[in-house]
């Protein structure tokens, strides 16, 4: 059964960003304010507010590996951290 994670964003008018965990190859911290989600077909580079990239990567990886969890897991960002821009897709 497929499992999905949602990543919230504070970009006006934008819904949460959803990933099928079966297509996520890895999540990587790039800088203090950027991280990337690598999927089978694309790389999604996110920008966070504050120095939130490292904690966000940890939270996303925890959500992905939560085997006992529901089929839709909301990634709850650390206090004070927001996704400040829609991801750049490459």
PDB file of N, CA, C and O in Angstrom:
ATOM      1  N   UNK A   1       0.841  -1.177   0.000  1.00  0.00           N
ATOM      2  CA  UNK A   1       0.000   0.000   0.000  1.00  0.00           C
ATOM      3  C   UNK A   1       0.885   1.238   0.000  1.00  0.00           C
ATOM      4  O   UNK A   1       1.861   1.314   0.746  1.00  0.00           O
ATOM      5  N   UNK A   2       0.547   2.177  -0.817  1.00  0.00           N
ATOM      6  CA  UNK A   2       1.324   3.415  -0.902  1.00  0.00           C
ATOM      7  C   UNK A   2       1.131   4.250   0.352  1.00  0.00           C
ATOM      8  O   UNK A   2       0.060   4.258   0.958  1.00  0.00           O
ATOM      9  N   UNK A   3       2.179   4.943   0.723  1.00  0.00           N
ATOM     10  CA  UNK A   3       2.122   5.859   1.854  1.00  0.00           C
ATOM     11  C   UNK A   3       2.554   7.226   1.350  1.00  0.00           C
ATOM     12  O   UNK A   3       3.460   7.331   0.523  1.00  0.00           O
ATOM     13  N   UNK A   4       1.913   8.262   1.843  1.00  0.00           N
ATOM     14  CA  UNK A   4       2.183   9.623   1.402  1.00  0.00           C
ATOM     15  C   UNK A   4       2.555  10.484   2.592  1.00  0.00           C
ATOM     16  O   UNK A   4       2.098  10.254   3.711  1.00  0.00           O
ATOM     17  N   UNK A   5       3.402  11.494   2.332  1.00  0.00           N
ATOM     18  CA  UNK A   5       3.701  12.509   3.341  1.00  0.00           C
ATOM     19  C   UNK A   5       3.284  13.860   2.779  1.00  0.00           C
ATOM     20  O   UNK A   5       3.334  14.080   1.569  1.00  0.00           O
ATOM     21  N   UNK A   6       2.877  14.751   3.652  1.00  0.00           N
ATOM     22  CA  UNK A   6       2.556  16.117   3.248  1.00  0.00           C
ATOM     23  C   UNK A   6       3.508  17.070   3.962  1.00  0.00           C
ATOM     24  O   UNK A   6       3.812  16.907   5.143  1.00  0.00           O
ATOM     25  N   UNK A   7       3.965  18.062   3.219  1.00  0.00           N
ATOM     26  CA  UNK A   7       4.847  19.088   3.773  1.00  0.00           C
ATOM     27  C   UNK A   7       4.107  20.416   3.680  1.00  0.00           C
ATOM     28  O   UNK A   7       3.734  20.841   2.586  1.00  0.00           O
ATOM     29  N   UNK A   8       3.890  21.074   4.814  1.00  0.00           N
ATOM     30  CA  UNK A   8       3.142  22.335   4.778  1.00  0.00           C
ATOM     31  C   UNK A   8       3.978  23.463   4.186  1.00  0.00           C
ATOM     32  O   UNK A   8       5.208  23.429   4.228  1.00  0.00           O
ATOM     33  N   UNK A   9       3.302  24.448   3.643  1.00  0.00           N
ATOM     34  CA  UNK A   9       3.978  25.639   3.140  1.00  0.00           C
ATOM     35  C   UNK A   9       3.196  26.874   3.568  1.00  0.00           C
ATOM     36  O   UNK A   9       1.980  26.818   3.749  1.00  0.00           O
ATOM     37  N   UNK A  10       3.894  27.974   3.725  1.00  0.00           N
ATOM     38  CA  UNK A  10       3.229  29.224   4.097  1.00  0.00           C
ATOM     39  C   UNK A  10       3.048  30.128   2.885  1.00  0.00           C
ATOM     40  O   UNK A  10       2.654  31.286   3.028  1.00  0.00           O
ATOM     41  N   UNK A  11       3.329  29.615   1.705  1.00  0.00           N
ATOM     42  CA  UNK A  11       3.151  30.402   0.489  1.00  0.00           C
ATOM     43  C   UNK A  11       1.659  30.616   0.275  1.00  0.00           C
ATOM     44  O   UNK A  11       0.889  29.656   0.243  1.00  0.00           O
ATOM     45  N   UNK A  12       1.252  31.865   0.130  1.00  0.00           N
ATOM     46  CA  UNK A  12      -0.170  32.206   0.004  1.00  0.00           C
ATOM     47  C   UNK A  12      -0.829  31.429  -1.132  1.00  0.00           C
ATOM     48  O   UNK A  12      -0.333  31.404  -2.259  1.00  0.00           O
ATOM     49  N   UNK A  13      -1.943  30.805  -0.815  1.00  0.00           N
ATOM     50  CA  UNK A  13      -2.734  30.098  -1.813  1.00  0.00           C
ATOM     51  C   UNK A  13      -2.208  28.734  -2.204  1.00  0.00           C
ATOM     52  O   UNK A  13      -2.797  28.074  -3.061  1.00  0.00           O
ATOM     53  N   UNK A  14      -1.129  28.298  -1.609  1.00  0.00           N
ATOM     54  CA  UNK A  14      -0.539  27.011  -1.978  1.00  0.00           C
ATOM     55  C   UNK A  14      -0.999  25.915  -1.018  1.00  0.00           C
ATOM     56  O   UNK A  14      -0.991  26.114   0.196  1.00  0.00           O
ATOM     57  N   UNK A  15      -1.396  24.769  -1.549  1.00  0.00           N
ATOM     58  CA  UNK A  15      -1.760  23.652  -0.682  1.00  0.00           C
ATOM     59  C   UNK A  15      -0.504  22.982  -0.137  1.00  0.00           C
ATOM     60  O   UNK A  15       0.609  23.314  -0.545  1.00  0.00           O
ATOM     61  N   UNK A  16      -0.687  22.039   0.785  1.00  0.00           N
ATOM     62  CA  UNK A  16       0.442  21.243   1.265  1.00  0.00           C
ATOM     63  C   UNK A  16       1.028  20.480   0.082  1.00  0.00           C
ATOM     64  O   UNK A  16       0.323  20.160  -0.875  1.00  0.00           O
ATOM     65  N   UNK A  17       2.305  20.198   0.157  1.00  0.00           N
ATOM     66  CA  UNK A  17       2.992  19.472  -0.907  1.00  0.00           C
ATOM     67  C   UNK A  17       3.001  17.998  -0.527  1.00  0.00           C
ATOM     68  O   UNK A  17       3.417  17.639   0.574  1.00  0.00           O
ATOM     69  N   UNK A  18       2.540  17.144  -1.441  1.00  0.00           N
ATOM     70  CA  UNK A  18       2.379  15.716  -1.150  1.00  0.00           C
ATOM     71  C   UNK A  18       3.387  14.902  -1.951  1.00  0.00           C
ATOM     72  O   UNK A  18       3.593  15.135  -3.142  1.00  0.00           O
ATOM     73  N   UNK A  19       4.015  13.934  -1.264  1.00  0.00           N
ATOM     74  CA  UNK A  19       4.928  12.995  -1.907  1.00  0.00           C
ATOM     75  C   UNK A  19       4.486  11.570  -1.612  1.00  0.00           C
ATOM     76  O   UNK A  19       4.116  11.250  -0.482  1.00  0.00           O
ATOM     77  N   UNK A  20       4.525  10.715  -2.630  1.00  0.00           N
ATOM     78  CA  UNK A  20       4.355   9.284  -2.442  1.00  0.00           C
ATOM     79  C   UNK A  20       5.716   8.769  -1.974  1.00  0.00           C
ATOM     80  O   UNK A  20       6.706   8.919  -2.689  1.00  0.00           O
ATOM     81  N   UNK A  21       5.779   8.172  -0.795  1.00  0.00           N
ATOM     82  CA  UNK A  21       7.076   7.760  -0.248  1.00  0.00           C
ATOM     83  C   UNK A  21       7.731   6.663  -1.071  1.00  0.00           C
ATOM     84  O   UNK A  21       8.943   6.471  -0.978  1.00  0.00           O
ATOM     85  N   UNK A  22       6.961   5.941  -1.871  1.00  0.00           N
ATOM     86  CA  UNK A  22       7.554   4.912  -2.731  1.00  0.00           C
ATOM     87  C   UNK A  22       8.437   5.523  -3.815  1.00  0.00           C
ATOM     88  O   UNK A  22       9.290   4.836  -4.376  1.00  0.00           O
ATOM     89  N   UNK A  23       8.241   6.801  -4.112  1.00  0.00           N
ATOM     90  CA  UNK A  23       9.035   7.449  -5.161  1.00  0.00           C
ATOM     91  C   UNK A  23      10.158   8.313  -4.606  1.00  0.00           C
ATOM     92  O   UNK A  23      10.950   8.854  -5.378  1.00  0.00           O
ATOM     93  N   UNK A  24      10.248   8.457  -3.282  1.00  0.00           N
ATOM     94  CA  UNK A  24      11.293   9.280  -2.672  1.00  0.00           C
ATOM     95  C   UNK A  24      12.547   8.426  -2.467  1.00  0.00           C
ATOM     96  O   UNK A  24      12.523   7.428  -1.747  1.00  0.00           O
ATOM     97  N   UNK A  25      13.633   8.834  -3.110  1.00  0.00           N
ATOM     98  CA  UNK A  25      14.906   8.117  -2.972  1.00  0.00           C
ATOM     99  C   UNK A  25      15.703   8.591  -1.767  1.00  0.00           C
ATOM    100  O   UNK A  25      16.319   7.786  -1.068  1.00  0.00           O
ATOM    101  N   UNK A  26      15.690   9.901  -1.523  1.00  0.00           N
ATOM    102  CA  UNK A  26      16.391  10.443  -0.362  1.00  0.00           C
ATOM    103  C   UNK A  26      15.964  11.881  -0.120  1.00  0.00           C
ATOM    104  O   UNK A  26      15.352  12.528  -0.969  1.00  0.00           O
ATOM    105  N   UNK A  27      16.310  12.357   1.070  1.00  0.00           N
ATOM    106  CA  UNK A  27      16.074  13.749   1.457  1.00  0.00           C
ATOM    107  C   UNK A  27      17.403  14.257   1.983  1.00  0.00           C
ATOM    108  O   UNK A  27      18.033  13.603   2.815  1.00  0.00           O
ATOM    109  N   UNK A  28      17.837  15.418   1.508  1.00  0.00           N
ATOM    110  CA  UNK A  28      19.171  15.886   1.843  1.00  0.00           C
ATOM    111  C   UNK A  28      19.171  17.352   2.263  1.00  0.00           C
ATOM    112  O   UNK A  28      18.516  18.195   1.650  1.00  0.00           O
ATOM    113  N   UNK A  29      19.921  17.630   3.322  1.00  0.00           N
ATOM    114  CA  UNK A  29      20.169  18.994   3.794  1.00  0.00           C
ATOM    115  C   UNK A  29      21.218  19.605   2.874  1.00  0.00           C
ATOM    116  O   UNK A  29      22.278  19.011   2.671  1.00  0.00           O
ATOM    117  N   UNK A  30      20.945  20.779   2.314  1.00  0.00           N
ATOM    118  CA  UNK A  30      21.896  21.428   1.406  1.00  0.00           C
ATOM    119  C   UNK A  30      22.621  22.591   2.069  1.00  0.00           C
ATOM    120  O   UNK A  30      23.850  22.657   2.063  1.00  0.00           O
ATOM    121  N   UNK A  31      21.839  23.512   2.645  1.00  0.00           N
ATOM    122  CA  UNK A  31      22.397  24.643   3.391  1.00  0.00           C
ATOM    123  C   UNK A  31      21.528  24.824   4.626  1.00  0.00           C
ATOM    124  O   UNK A  31      20.605  24.044   4.857  1.00  0.00           O
ATOM    125  N   UNK A  32      21.815  25.843   5.416  1.00  0.00           N
ATOM    126  CA  UNK A  32      21.006  26.053   6.621  1.00  0.00           C
ATOM    127  C   UNK A  32      19.552  26.348   6.299  1.00  0.00           C
ATOM    128  O   UNK A  32      18.678  26.128   7.137  1.00  0.00           O
ATOM    129  N   UNK A  33      19.278  26.845   5.090  1.00  0.00           N
ATOM    130  CA  UNK A  33      17.898  27.183   4.735  1.00  0.00           C
ATOM    131  C   UNK A  33      17.375  26.447   3.502  1.00  0.00           C
ATOM    132  O   UNK A  33      16.298  26.780   3.008  1.00  0.00           O
ATOM    133  N   UNK A  34      18.102  25.464   2.998  1.00  0.00           N
ATOM    134  CA  UNK A  34      17.604  24.708   1.842  1.00  0.00           C
ATOM    135  C   UNK A  34      17.799  23.210   2.037  1.00  0.00           C
ATOM    136  O   UNK A  34      18.760  22.765   2.665  1.00  0.00           O
ATOM    137  N   UNK A  35      16.868  22.451   1.486  1.00  0.00           N
ATOM    138  CA  UNK A  35      16.995  20.997   1.471  1.00  0.00           C
ATOM    139  C   UNK A  35      16.349  20.489   0.196  1.00  0.00           C
ATOM    140  O   UNK A  35      15.592  21.208  -0.457  1.00  0.00           O
ATOM    141  N   UNK A  36      16.651  19.243  -0.158  1.00  0.00           N
ATOM    142  CA  UNK A  36      16.126  18.679  -1.397  1.00  0.00           C
ATOM    143  C   UNK A  36      15.480  17.323  -1.132  1.00  0.00           C
ATOM    144  O   UNK A  36      15.946  16.536  -0.308  1.00  0.00           O
ATOM    145  N   UNK A  37      14.394  17.078  -1.857  1.00  0.00           N
ATOM    146  CA  UNK A  37      13.747  15.773  -1.863  1.00  0.00           C
ATOM    147  C   UNK A  37      14.013  15.185  -3.246  1.00  0.00           C
ATOM    148  O   UNK A  37      13.607  15.746  -4.264  1.00  0.00           O
ATOM    149  N   UNK A  38      14.704  14.045  -3.262  1.00  0.00           N
ATOM    150  CA  UNK A  38      15.052  13.383  -4.518  1.00  0.00           C
ATOM    151  C   UNK A  38      14.045  12.268  -4.771  1.00  0.00           C
ATOM    152  O   UNK A  38      13.888  11.358  -3.956  1.00  0.00           O
ATOM    153  N   UNK A  39      13.368  12.353  -5.913  1.00  0.00           N
ATOM    154  CA  UNK A  39      12.400  11.318  -6.282  1.00  0.00           C
ATOM    155  C   UNK A  39      12.925  10.567  -7.504  1.00  0.00           C
ATOM    156  O   UNK A  39      13.994  10.877  -8.029  1.00  0.00           O
ATOM    157  N   UNK A  40      12.158   9.584  -7.941  1.00  0.00           N
ATOM    158  CA  UNK A  40      12.565   8.795  -9.103  1.00  0.00           C
ATOM    159  C   UNK A  40      12.783   9.645 -10.345  1.00  0.00           C
ATOM    160  O   UNK A  40      13.624   9.316 -11.181  1.00  0.00           O
ATOM    161  N   UNK A  41      12.029  10.741 -10.472  1.00  0.00           N
ATOM    162  CA  UNK A  41      12.084  11.525 -11.709  1.00  0.00           C
ATOM    163  C   UNK A  41      12.551  12.966 -11.534  1.00  0.00           C
ATOM    164  O   UNK A  41      12.961  13.594 -12.511  1.00  0.00           O
ATOM    165  N   UNK A  42      12.502  13.507 -10.321  1.00  0.00           N
ATOM    166  CA  UNK A  42      12.797  14.930 -10.143  1.00  0.00           C
ATOM    167  C   UNK A  42      13.496  15.189  -8.822  1.00  0.00           C
ATOM    168  O   UNK A  42      13.510  14.351  -7.920  1.00  0.00           O
ATOM    169  N   UNK A  43      14.075  16.378  -8.740  1.00  0.00           N
ATOM    170  CA  UNK A  43      14.644  16.876  -7.489  1.00  0.00           C
ATOM    171  C   UNK A  43      13.844  18.117  -7.109  1.00  0.00           C
ATOM    172  O   UNK A  43      13.705  19.043  -7.909  1.00  0.00           O
ATOM    173  N   UNK A  44      13.319  18.131  -5.885  1.00  0.00           N
ATOM    174  CA  UNK A  44      12.536  19.256  -5.382  1.00  0.00           C
ATOM    175  C   UNK A  44      13.386  19.974  -4.338  1.00  0.00           C
ATOM    176  O   UNK A  44      13.663  19.419  -3.275  1.00  0.00           O
ATOM    177  N   UNK A  45      13.798  21.202  -4.635  1.00  0.00           N
ATOM    178  CA  UNK A  45      14.629  21.973  -3.717  1.00  0.00           C
ATOM    179  C   UNK A  45      13.754  22.985  -2.993  1.00  0.00           C
ATOM    180  O   UNK A  45      13.118  23.833  -3.618  1.00  0.00           O
ATOM    181  N   UNK A  46      13.729  22.886  -1.670  1.00  0.00           N
ATOM    182  CA  UNK A  46      12.894  23.727  -0.817  1.00  0.00           C
ATOM    183  C   UNK A  46      13.731  24.775  -0.106  1.00  0.00           C
ATOM    184  O   UNK A  46      14.910  24.559   0.177  1.00  0.00           O
ATOM    185  N   UNK A  47      13.106  25.918   0.181  1.00  0.00           N
ATOM    186  CA  UNK A  47      13.711  26.968   0.992  1.00  0.00           C
ATOM    187  C   UNK A  47      12.888  27.110   2.263  1.00  0.00           C
ATOM    188  O   UNK A  47      11.660  27.193   2.216  1.00  0.00           O
ATOM    189  N   UNK A  48      13.579  27.138   3.401  1.00  0.00           N
ATOM    190  CA  UNK A  48      12.898  27.305   4.682  1.00  0.00           C
ATOM    191  C   UNK A  48      13.186  28.683   5.249  1.00  0.00           C
ATOM    192  O   UNK A  48      14.132  29.359   4.844  1.00  0.00           O
ATOM    193  N   UNK A  49      12.351  29.081   6.193  1.00  0.00           N
ATOM    194  CA  UNK A  49      12.650  30.294   6.944  1.00  0.00           C
ATOM    195  C   UNK A  49      13.638  29.902   8.033  1.00  0.00           C
ATOM    196  O   UNK A  49      13.748  28.727   8.385  1.00  0.00           O
ATOM    197  N   UNK A  50      14.331  30.853   8.548  1.00  0.00           N
ATOM    198  CA  UNK A  50      15.299  30.612   9.623  1.00  0.00           C
ATOM    199  C   UNK A  50      16.276  29.514   9.194  1.00  0.00           C
ATOM    200  O   UNK A  50      16.409  29.230   8.004  1.00  0.00           O
ATOM    201  N   UNK A  51      16.939  28.914  10.140  1.00  0.00           N
ATOM    202  CA  UNK A  51      17.882  27.837   9.848  1.00  0.00           C
ATOM    203  C   UNK A  51      17.172  26.514  10.082  1.00  0.00           C
ATOM    204  O   UNK A  51      17.531  25.757  10.983  1.00  0.00           O
ATOM    205  N   UNK A  52      16.159  26.240   9.264  1.00  0.00           N
ATOM    206  CA  UNK A  52      15.308  25.093   9.518  1.00  0.00           C
ATOM    207  C   UNK A  52      15.503  23.884   8.631  1.00  0.00           C
ATOM    208  O   UNK A  52      14.768  22.907   8.768  1.00  0.00           O
ATOM    209  N   UNK A  53      16.466  23.914   7.729  1.00  0.00           N
ATOM    210  CA  UNK A  53      16.600  22.808   6.773  1.00  0.00           C
ATOM    211  C   UNK A  53      16.983  21.498   7.448  1.00  0.00           C
ATOM    212  O   UNK A  53      16.387  20.462   7.152  1.00  0.00           O
ATOM    213  N   UNK A  54      17.945  21.518   8.331  1.00  0.00           N
ATOM    214  CA  UNK A  54      18.404  20.271   8.956  1.00  0.00           C
ATOM    215  C   UNK A  54      17.295  19.607   9.762  1.00  0.00           C
ATOM    216  O   UNK A  54      17.097  18.396   9.664  1.00  0.00           O
ATOM    217  N   UNK A  55      16.573  20.385  10.553  1.00  0.00           N
ATOM    218  CA  UNK A  55      15.492  19.786  11.356  1.00  0.00           C
ATOM    219  C   UNK A  55      14.364  19.293  10.468  1.00  0.00           C
ATOM    220  O   UNK A  55      13.723  18.292  10.788  1.00  0.00           O
ATOM    221  N   UNK A  56      14.112  19.969   9.368  1.00  0.00           N
ATOM    222  CA  UNK A  56      13.055  19.558   8.444  1.00  0.00           C
ATOM    223  C   UNK A  56      13.415  18.239   7.773  1.00  0.00           C
ATOM    224  O   UNK A  56      12.553  17.374   7.617  1.00  0.00           O
ATOM    225  N   UNK A  57      14.667  18.071   7.375  1.00  0.00           N
ATOM    226  CA  UNK A  57      15.111  16.803   6.779  1.00  0.00           C
ATOM    227  C   UNK A  57      14.917  15.663   7.771  1.00  0.00           C
ATOM    228  O   UNK A  57      14.440  14.592   7.397  1.00  0.00           O
ATOM    229  N   UNK A  58      15.279  15.880   9.022  1.00  0.00           N
ATOM    230  CA  UNK A  58      15.100  14.854  10.053  1.00  0.00           C
ATOM    231  C   UNK A  58      13.629  14.492  10.208  1.00  0.00           C
ATOM    232  O   UNK A  58      13.291  13.312  10.308  1.00  0.00           O
ATOM    233  N   UNK A  59      12.754  15.486  10.230  1.00  0.00           N
ATOM    234  CA  UNK A  59      11.321  15.238  10.385  1.00  0.00           C
ATOM    235  C   UNK A  59      10.738  14.512   9.171  1.00  0.00           C
ATOM    236  O   UNK A  59       9.897  13.627   9.329  1.00  0.00           O
ATOM    237  N   UNK A  60      11.167  14.872   7.979  1.00  0.00           N
ATOM    238  CA  UNK A  60      10.683  14.196   6.774  1.00  0.00           C
ATOM    239  C   UNK A  60      11.143  12.742   6.765  1.00  0.00           C
ATOM    240  O   UNK A  60      10.353  11.844   6.472  1.00  0.00           O
ATOM    241  N   UNK A  61      12.411  12.502   7.084  1.00  0.00           N
ATOM    242  CA  UNK A  61      12.906  11.122   7.126  1.00  0.00           C
ATOM    243  C   UNK A  61      12.170  10.296   8.170  1.00  0.00           C
ATOM    244  O   UNK A  61      11.893   9.118   7.942  1.00  0.00           O
ATOM    245  N   UNK A  62      11.850  10.891   9.306  1.00  0.00           N
ATOM    246  CA  UNK A  62      11.085  10.187  10.335  1.00  0.00           C
ATOM    247  C   UNK A  62       9.694   9.829   9.835  1.00  0.00           C
ATOM    248  O   UNK A  62       9.202   8.731  10.094  1.00  0.00           O
ATOM    249  N   UNK A  63       9.063  10.744   9.124  1.00  0.00           N
ATOM    250  CA  UNK A  63       7.732  10.478   8.577  1.00  0.00           C
ATOM    251  C   UNK A  63       7.773   9.365   7.537  1.00  0.00           C
ATOM    252  O   UNK A  63       6.883   8.516   7.498  1.00  0.00           O
ATOM    253  N   UNK A  64       8.796   9.367   6.703  1.00  0.00           N
ATOM    254  CA  UNK A  64       8.919   8.337   5.666  1.00  0.00           C
ATOM    255  C   UNK A  64       9.127   6.957   6.282  1.00  0.00           C
ATOM    256  O   UNK A  64       8.547   5.974   5.819  1.00  0.00           O
ATOM    257  N   UNK A  65       9.943   6.884   7.310  1.00  0.00           N
ATOM    258  CA  UNK A  65      10.258   5.582   7.901  1.00  0.00           C
ATOM    259  C   UNK A  65       9.271   5.138   8.975  1.00  0.00           C
ATOM    260  O   UNK A  65       9.462   4.084   9.582  1.00  0.00           O
ATOM    261  N   UNK A  66       8.236   5.907   9.219  1.00  0.00           N
ATOM    262  CA  UNK A  66       7.216   5.558  10.206  1.00  0.00           C
ATOM    263  C   UNK A  66       6.339   4.436   9.643  1.00  0.00           C
ATOM    264  O   UNK A  66       5.262   4.684   9.101  1.00  0.00           O
ATOM    265  N   UNK A  67       6.818   3.208   9.781  1.00  0.00           N
ATOM    266  CA  UNK A  67       6.154   2.053   9.187  1.00  0.00           C
ATOM    267  C   UNK A  67       4.757   1.846   9.770  1.00  0.00           C
ATOM    268  O   UNK A  67       3.828   1.493   9.043  1.00  0.00           O
ATOM    269  N   UNK A  68       4.608   2.058  11.047  1.00  0.00           N
ATOM    270  CA  UNK A  68       3.321   1.806  11.698  1.00  0.00           C
ATOM    271  C   UNK A  68       2.326   2.944  11.502  1.00  0.00           C
ATOM    272  O   UNK A  68       1.171   2.846  11.916  1.00  0.00           O
ATOM    273  N   UNK A  69       2.773   4.009  10.879  1.00  0.00           N
ATOM    274  CA  UNK A  69       1.929   5.189  10.754  1.00  0.00           C
ATOM    275  C   UNK A  69       0.821   5.031   9.737  1.00  0.00           C
ATOM    276  O   UNK A  69       0.722   4.007   9.060  1.00  0.00           O
ATOM    277  N   UNK A  70       0.005   6.032   9.637  1.00  0.00           N
ATOM    278  CA  UNK A  70      -1.108   6.017   8.672  1.00  0.00           C
ATOM    279  C   UNK A  70      -0.588   6.133   7.240  1.00  0.00           C
ATOM    280  O   UNK A  70       0.609   6.317   7.019  1.00  0.00           O
ATOM    281  N   UNK A  71      -1.482   6.026   6.289  1.00  0.00           N
ATOM    282  CA  UNK A  71      -1.060   6.116   4.889  1.00  0.00           C
ATOM    283  C   UNK A  71      -0.853   7.556   4.437  1.00  0.00           C
ATOM    284  O   UNK A  71      -0.301   7.787   3.361  1.00  0.00           O
ATOM    285  N   UNK A  72      -1.285   8.528   5.234  1.00  0.00           N
ATOM    286  CA  UNK A  72      -1.009   9.939   4.956  1.00  0.00           C
ATOM    287  C   UNK A  72      -0.455  10.558   6.222  1.00  0.00           C
ATOM    288  O   UNK A  72      -1.159  10.684   7.224  1.00  0.00           O
ATOM    289  N   UNK A  73       0.811  10.945   6.172  1.00  0.00           N
ATOM    290  CA  UNK A  73       1.477  11.498   7.352  1.00  0.00           C
ATOM    291  C   UNK A  73       1.793  12.963   7.108  1.00  0.00           C
ATOM    292  O   UNK A  73       2.443  13.315   6.123  1.00  0.00           O
ATOM    293  N   UNK A  74       1.328  13.812   8.011  1.00  0.00           N
ATOM    294  CA  UNK A  74       1.638  15.236   7.943  1.00  0.00           C
ATOM    295  C   UNK A  74       2.978  15.478   8.625  1.00  0.00           C
ATOM    296  O   UNK A  74       3.159  15.104   9.784  1.00  0.00           O
ATOM    297  N   UNK A  75       3.915  16.097   7.920  1.00  0.00           N
ATOM    298  CA  UNK A  75       5.198  16.463   8.514  1.00  0.00           C
ATOM    299  C   UNK A  75       4.975  17.748   9.289  1.00  0.00           C
ATOM    300  O   UNK A  75       4.624  18.774   8.706  1.00  0.00           O
ATOM    301  N   UNK A  76       5.177  17.700  10.599  1.00  0.00           N
ATOM    302  CA  UNK A  76       5.019  18.879  11.443  1.00  0.00           C
ATOM    303  C   UNK A  76       6.384  19.536  11.585  1.00  0.00           C
ATOM    304  O   UNK A  76       7.308  18.945  12.144  1.00  0.00           O
ATOM    305  N   UNK A  77       6.510  20.748  11.084  1.00  0.00           N
ATOM    306  CA  UNK A  77       7.792  21.440  11.111  1.00  0.00           C
ATOM    307  C   UNK A  77       8.111  21.937  12.514  1.00  0.00           C
ATOM    308  O   UNK A  77       7.216  22.147  13.333  1.00  0.00           O
ATOM    309  N   UNK A  78       9.398  22.121  12.776  1.00  0.00           N
ATOM    310  CA  UNK A  78       9.845  22.626  14.068  1.00  0.00           C
ATOM    311  C   UNK A  78       9.288  24.031  14.295  1.00  0.00           C
ATOM    312  O   UNK A  78       8.975  24.746  13.343  1.00  0.00           O
ATOM    313  N   UNK A  79       9.169  24.413  15.550  1.00  0.00           N
ATOM    314  CA  UNK A  79       8.658  25.728  15.908  1.00  0.00           C
ATOM    315  C   UNK A  79       9.490  26.821  15.247  1.00  0.00           C
ATOM    316  O   UNK A  79      10.718  26.812  15.334  1.00  0.00           O
ATOM    317  N   UNK A  80       8.824  27.752  14.592  1.00  0.00           N
ATOM    318  CA  UNK A  80       9.490  28.873  13.954  1.00  0.00           C
ATOM    319  C   UNK A  80       9.980  28.604  12.540  1.00  0.00           C
ATOM    320  O   UNK A  80      10.480  29.510  11.873  1.00  0.00           O
ATOM    321  N   UNK A  81       9.839  27.362  12.076  1.00  0.00           N
ATOM    322  CA  UNK A  81      10.306  27.019  10.727  1.00  0.00           C
ATOM    323  C   UNK A  81       9.111  26.929   9.797  1.00  0.00           C
ATOM    324  O   UNK A  81       8.102  26.313  10.137  1.00  0.00           O
ATOM    325  N   UNK A  82       9.218  27.533   8.637  1.00  0.00           N
ATOM    326  CA  UNK A  82       8.187  27.434   7.608  1.00  0.00           C
ATOM    327  C   UNK A  82       8.846  27.156   6.270  1.00  0.00           C
ATOM    328  O   UNK A  82      10.030  27.437   6.086  1.00  0.00           O
ATOM    329  N   UNK A  83       8.089  26.610   5.345  1.00  0.00           N
ATOM    330  CA  UNK A  83       8.550  26.493   3.972  1.00  0.00           C
ATOM    331  C   UNK A  83       8.250  27.837   3.332  1.00  0.00           C
ATOM    332  O   UNK A  83       7.088  28.189   3.126  1.00  0.00           O
ATOM    333  N   UNK A  84       9.286  28.578   3.021  1.00  0.00           N
ATOM    334  CA  UNK A  84       9.141  29.970   2.619  1.00  0.00           C
ATOM    335  C   UNK A  84       8.884  30.167   1.128  1.00  0.00           C
ATOM    336  O   UNK A  84       8.509  31.257   0.697  1.00  0.00           O
ATOM    337  N   UNK A  85       9.086  29.114   0.345  1.00  0.00           N
ATOM    338  CA  UNK A  85       8.889  29.230  -1.099  1.00  0.00           C
ATOM    339  C   UNK A  85       8.500  27.882  -1.664  1.00  0.00           C
ATOM    340  O   UNK A  85       8.871  26.843  -1.118  1.00  0.00           O
ATOM    341  N   UNK A  86       7.761  27.895  -2.747  1.00  0.00           N
ATOM    342  CA  UNK A  86       7.433  26.638  -3.404  1.00  0.00           C
ATOM    343  C   UNK A  86       8.718  26.000  -3.901  1.00  0.00           C
ATOM    344  O   UNK A  86       9.664  26.714  -4.233  1.00  0.00           O
ATOM    345  N   UNK A  87       8.778  24.672  -3.960  1.00  0.00           N
ATOM    346  CA  UNK A  87      10.031  24.024  -4.343  1.00  0.00           C
ATOM    347  C   UNK A  87      10.395  24.295  -5.798  1.00  0.00           C
ATOM    348  O   UNK A  87       9.535  24.431  -6.668  1.00  0.00           O
ATOM    349  N   UNK A  88      11.680  24.366  -6.023  1.00  0.00           N
ATOM    350  CA  UNK A  88      12.203  24.440  -7.381  1.00  0.00           C
ATOM    351  C   UNK A  88      12.369  23.007  -7.850  1.00  0.00           C
ATOM    352  O   UNK A  88      13.024  22.205  -7.186  1.00  0.00           O
ATOM    353  N   UNK A  89      11.781  22.685  -8.985  1.00  0.00           N
ATOM    354  CA  UNK A  89      11.806  21.315  -9.490  1.00  0.00           C
ATOM    355  C   UNK A  89      12.794  21.223 -10.644  1.00  0.00           C
ATOM    356  O   UNK A  89      12.747  22.015 -11.586  1.00  0.00           O
ATOM    357  N   UNK A  90      13.686  20.249 -10.557  1.00  0.00           N
ATOM    358  CA  UNK A  90      14.659  20.056 -11.635  1.00  0.00           C
ATOM    359  C   UNK A  90      14.721  18.598 -12.035  1.00  0.00           C
ATOM    360  O   UNK A  90      15.484  18.235 -12.930  1.00  0.00           O
TER     361      UNK A  90
END
